[in-house]
Every structure is written in C-alpha cells, then in structure tokens.
Amino acid sequence: MDNNKNGIENNDLLKQALNEQDGIAEDVEIAEENTLAEEADVVADVAQAAEADEVELTEIAEDAEQQEEYKSRIYTENFAQTPAAQELTEQNQSKNKIKIQMPVIIGGAILAVALIVFLGWFLFTKAFVPSVVGSWKFIDPTATTAADATPDEAGVNTGNDMYFILNDDGTFIQSANFREYYGTYVVAHNDGKMSIDFTIFYDGSTMTYQAVLSGNMFSGEQMALTAVNPNTGLPEGEAYNFEKVNYKAEPKAIEDYKINEKLVGLWGLVEEGVFFEFTQDGTMAQTMTDYLGETVIKSYFAYSITSDTEFTLMLGEQSATVNYGYDEDNDTFVFEGMGFKRIEGTIADAFAAYNTATPDAVVAQ
C-alpha cells in the first residue's frame, strides 16, 4: 500500500514536471515568436530605409543628369552650334547689329547735317559779316600803339584812348580816360545806309553817326563813323575809324601800392547814387547812378594808401592826394564830408534794400 502511495506521488510529480516543461516550452516558443517578429520589423525598417536611400540616390542622380543636360544644352547653344544653327545665329546677330546701327547712323547723319548748317550760318552771318556788337577802339593816326598789336593788347586802356562798347542788349558805353559814360543805341538802315543813334544817360544828349562796317572776324573788323549832327562834338562829314578789340577798363595799379584791408569792399550813399569800390589789387571804381540804380558814369582809379587819413589816386596819368576817414564804430567810409555805408552784395541789392526800407524816398538824380 505504501508502494502504491509512493507510485501515485511519483506520478503526480512527473505530471507536474511535464506540465512545467510544457509551460517553459510555450514561453520559449512565444519568446522565439516575439524575437522573430522584432527581427522582421527591423528587417522591414532596414528595407524601408534602404528604399528611401535608393529613392534619394535616384533623385540625386536625376538632378546630376539634368544639370549635365543643362550644361550640355547651354554649351551647344553658345559654343557648339551646328553649321546651320551657327549660320542662323550669325544672320540674327547681323540683323540685330543693323537694327542697332541704323538709329546711330541716322542720328549721326542728322548731327552732321545740323553741324554743316550751323557752320554755314556762322560763317556767312557771323564770321564773314561784321557786326556792330563789340568793343571798338578809336584809331588815332597819332597814337603810338603798335600796328601789329593783338585785340587784347589794343584793348588795354592806357587812359588816352576812346572806346565805344556796343552790347547786344542795346546798351553802350563811351569810354575815355578811364571814365565810362553809359547809354543806349539804336541801329537803323535807310536807303542802303546804316546809321547809329547814341543816347547818353548823363545828360540825355543824342549823337547820330553814319556807320560803315568792313572786314571779318579772321582779318579783323573795322567801323567808320561819320558825325551827322552837332551833338557829337565832331566835325560833320569827317569819318572816324574804329577797330574791334577786347576791351579792358581797369587801369594798372600803382607800383608798390598799399591797401587798407578795412576799406576793401563796396561802399555807397544810396540816396545820392554814389558808390566807391576798393579792391585788393590796388584799383578803385567810382560809380554814379540814376534814381533807378542804373549806372550813368563809372570812373576807374589806381590807389595807394599813404596813411590812416590819406591815399593817392591816379586817373590815367593824373594823380592827386585825397583825405579820407574810417568810422570803425559805424563801419563807415568818410570821403569829402560824406559817410558811405558798407554794402554786402551789389549796387542793385543796395537799391532794393533802400527802396524796401524807405518806399516813399526819391533818390537824387
């Protein structure tokens, strides 16, 4: 009985061991299945990654191929054309050049024609046809000016010469002995003859001359004036000859001249129409105007300061010592008992400022 009991217990233990073995086997099988699944997932991931890499490599290869095709096409279009294509390209380029050159050629032709027309107009209306406009110097038969003097040399005022300066705006200047008289002129043509009427601002007098022009800008221009009324102060019927020069009004400075820096500049007594202008180069200009500020007479001097109260003036070959003063507190130049205020700007600016400040004032005539 004991043996049977032991046998039963042994059978139970055997069954238990078998069951445990079966459980272990199931666990192992499950573990193996899980491992295989994981390995399959890894293989799938690897395959997917490889496929993606292959796609990327394919795209890169395609891009490289496209780039090579693009380079090849550019090279073919620009450097490796076929003879037919090259000939066509050359024809197109030739046509483009013609299209570009035609406006240039037309423009050049128009410019050339315009230049020829201008040169023709200039030669036949300016160069070979003398004009009254310009600076005319009286030819004194007793003058010592060299016969071969240039227009610049002949235009230097020595104080002993007379000039007529005719401007293209109808104004003129008669200059003699470094003194200029301002006025207007009118040119008239009657019966094939030219006459010039001069009106002087200073006294309103009128001078009339018959004028004959000759020469040209290359050989020199001449003008003969014949007085036809007694206001000229010249014998009627007698011709006076002038030559065109480059006029220069200012006199030469006194040798070793001295200046006073405080006097350099423009000074004026607007209500009297009198102005003085001292320069650093030793020259001085005195200007007299009408009540509108138009210049009537202008005289040029050379000056040199000799003391705080005196300076030397030279008008042509004549010299004189004059007294002056300077009021530093009021910045005023005192001359012949009159005080002249410093002017910043021009004479026209001084009249504009004066008329604004005193609209009812009448400047002395």
Sequence and secondary structure as in RCSB ss.txt:
>XXXX:A:sequence
MDNNKNGIENNDLLKQALNEQDGIAEDVEIAEENTLAEEADVVADVAQAAEADEVELTEIAEDAEQQEEYKSRIY
TENFAQTPAAQELTEQNQSKNKIKIQMPVIIGGAILAVALIVFLGWFLFTKAFVPSVVGSWKFIDPTATTAADAT
PDEAGVNTGNDMYFILNDDGTFIQSANFREYYGTYVVAHNDGKMSIDFTIFYDGSTMTYQAVLSGNMFSGEQMAL
TAVNPNTGLPEGEAYNFEKVNYKAEPKAIEDYKINEKLVGLWGLVEEGVFFEFTQDGTMAQTMTDYLGETVIKSY
FAYSITSDTEFTLMLGEQSATVNYGYDEDNDTFVFEGMGFKRIEGTIADAFAAYNTATPDAVVAQ
>XXXX:A:secstr
 HHHHHHHHHHHHHHHHHHHHHHHHHHHHHHHHHHHHHHHHHHHHHHHHHHHHHHHHHHHHHHHHHHHHHHHHHH
HHHT   HHHHHHHHHHHHHHHHHHHHHHHHHHHHHHHHHHHHHHHHIIIIISS  S EEEEE  TT  S TT  
HHHHTB  SS EEEEE TTSEEEEEETTEEEEEEEEEEEETTEEEEEEEETTT  EEEEEEEEEEETTTEEEEEE
EE SGGGSS TT EEEEEEE  B      TT    TTTBEEEEEGGGTEEEEE TTSEEEEEEE TTS EEEEEE
EEEEE SSSEEEEEETTEEEEEE EEETTTTEEEETTEEEEEESS HHHHHHHHHHH TT     
